[in-house]
Amino acid sequence: MLDSLKGSNMRDVYIVNGSEDGLIGVYSSLKKGKYVALDYATQQGAETAHMSDLSCNDHGIWFFHRDDEFVTATVTREEVQ
């Protein structure tokens, strides 16, 4: 039944979580969510962070991490009504 509602009522949101701070924010744009996650992972003077795409049960999960420390951020896509 939910699949029949997706076209008109379902929307995607992107939840950004940081390894040190927990929930960072909820965004309606994947581009904004990835930008915030990358910014979080490169805080404190780090020059680079790496992104890897993972998937889990029809939800997109984008994982950002730094090589020199264990600071990570994830962006998870969720459907809301």
C-alpha positions as CSV (number, residue, x, y, z in Angstrom):
1,M,0.0,0.0,0.0
2,L,2.8,2.4,0.8
3,D,4.3,1.9,-2.7
4,S,1.0,3.2,-4.2
5,L,1.3,6.4,-2.1
6,K,4.9,7.1,-2.9
7,G,4.2,9.1,-6.1
8,S,2.1,11.7,-4.3
9,N,2.8,11.6,-0.6
10,M,6.3,10.2,0.0
11,R,9.4,12.4,0.1
12,D,13.0,11.7,0.7
13,V,15.0,13.3,3.5
14,Y,18.7,13.0,4.2
15,I,19.9,12.5,7.8
16,V,23.4,13.5,8.6
17,N,25.1,11.9,11.7
18,G,28.6,12.6,13.0
19,S,30.7,10.2,14.9
20,E,31.5,12.8,17.6
21,D,28.3,14.7,17.8
22,G,25.5,12.4,16.7
23,L,22.6,14.0,14.7
24,I,23.9,17.0,12.7
25,G,20.9,17.7,10.7
26,V,18.0,16.6,8.4
27,Y,18.0,17.9,4.8
28,S,15.7,17.7,1.9
29,S,18.6,17.8,-0.6
30,L,21.1,15.0,-1.0
31,K,23.6,17.6,-2.3
32,K,23.3,19.6,0.9
33,G,23.5,16.5,3.1
34,K,26.7,15.4,1.4
35,Y,28.2,18.9,1.7
36,V,27.5,19.0,5.4
37,A,28.9,15.5,6.0
38,L,32.0,16.3,4.1
39,D,32.5,19.5,5.9
40,Y,32.1,17.7,9.2
41,A,34.6,15.0,8.3
42,T,37.2,17.6,7.2
43,Q,36.9,19.8,10.3
44,Q,39.9,20.7,12.5
45,G,42.3,21.5,9.7
46,A,42.1,18.2,7.8
47,E,42.7,18.7,4.1
48,T,40.9,15.7,2.7
49,A,38.2,13.3,3.5
50,H,37.0,10.3,1.5
51,M,33.5,9.2,0.6
52,S,32.3,5.7,0.0
53,D,28.8,4.7,-1.2
54,L,27.1,1.9,0.8
55,S,23.6,0.6,0.4
56,C,21.3,-1.1,2.9
57,N,17.7,-2.2,2.4
58,D,16.8,0.3,-0.3
59,H,18.2,3.2,1.7
60,G,21.3,5.0,0.4
61,I,24.0,5.5,2.9
62,W,27.0,7.7,2.1
63,F,30.0,7.4,4.5
64,F,32.7,10.1,4.9
65,H,35.9,9.5,6.8
66,R,39.3,10.9,7.4
67,D,42.5,8.9,7.1
68,D,44.3,10.6,10.0
69,E,41.6,10.3,12.6
70,F,38.4,8.4,13.3
71,V,36.1,11.2,12.5
72,T,33.2,10.0,10.3
73,A,29.9,11.3,9.0
74,T,27.1,9.4,7.4
75,V,24.2,10.6,5.2
76,T,21.2,8.2,5.2
77,R,18.2,8.6,2.9
78,E,14.8,8.0,4.5
79,E,11.3,8.3,3.1
80,V,8.8,10.4,5.0
81,Q,5.1,10.9,4.4
